[in-house]
Amino acid sequence: SRDRIIAKDFVGASTYGRSAKILNIIALCVGLFVTILSIVLVFLYLPLYLPQP
């Protein structure tokens, strides 16, 4: 984005910045989903592996 601004390509810089922002938001959401899913699965399957009294 900075390279395009230096080259005076403000439309290209804006487009690149917008797409980078969207991809960052998607990556954040996927990361949160995977983290929450992992925690839930650990707590669901943990009793299966603990010894029963």
C-alpha positions as CSV (number, residue, x, y, z in Angstrom):
1,S,0.0,0.0,0.0
2,R,2.8,2.4,0.9
3,D,4.6,1.7,-2.4
4,R,1.5,2.6,-4.4
5,I,1.1,5.8,-2.4
6,I,4.7,6.8,-3.1
7,A,4.0,6.0,-6.8
8,K,1.0,8.3,-6.6
9,D,-1.4,5.4,-7.3
10,F,-4.0,6.4,-4.7
11,V,-6.8,4.3,-6.2
12,G,-4.6,1.2,-6.2
13,A,-3.4,1.9,-2.7
14,S,-7.0,2.2,-1.5
15,T,-8.1,-1.0,-3.2
16,Y,-5.1,-2.9,-1.8
17,G,-5.7,-1.5,1.7
18,R,-9.4,-2.4,1.6
19,S,-8.7,-6.0,0.4
20,A,-6.0,-6.4,3.1
21,K,-8.4,-5.2,5.8
22,I,-11.1,-7.6,4.7
23,L,-8.6,-10.5,4.6
24,N,-7.4,-9.6,8.1
25,I,-10.9,-9.6,9.4
26,I,-11.6,-13.0,7.8
27,A,-8.4,-14.4,9.3
28,L,-9.3,-13.1,12.7
29,C,-12.8,-14.7,12.6
30,V,-11.4,-18.0,11.4
31,G,-8.8,-18.0,14.1
32,L,-11.4,-17.2,16.8
33,F,-13.7,-19.9,15.5
34,V,-11.0,-22.6,15.5
35,T,-9.8,-21.6,19.0
36,I,-13.3,-21.7,20.5
37,L,-14.1,-25.0,18.7
38,S,-10.9,-26.5,20.0
39,I,-11.7,-25.5,23.6
40,V,-15.2,-26.8,23.3
41,L,-14.1,-30.1,21.9
42,V,-11.5,-30.6,24.7
43,F,-14.1,-30.1,27.3
44,L,-16.6,-32.4,25.6
45,Y,-14.1,-35.3,25.1
46,L,-12.1,-34.8,28.3
47,P,-14.5,-37.0,30.4
48,L,-14.0,-39.9,28.0
49,Y,-10.3,-40.1,28.7
50,L,-10.4,-39.5,32.5
51,P,-10.6,-42.7,34.7
52,Q,-14.0,-43.4,36.1
53,P,-14.2,-44.0,39.9
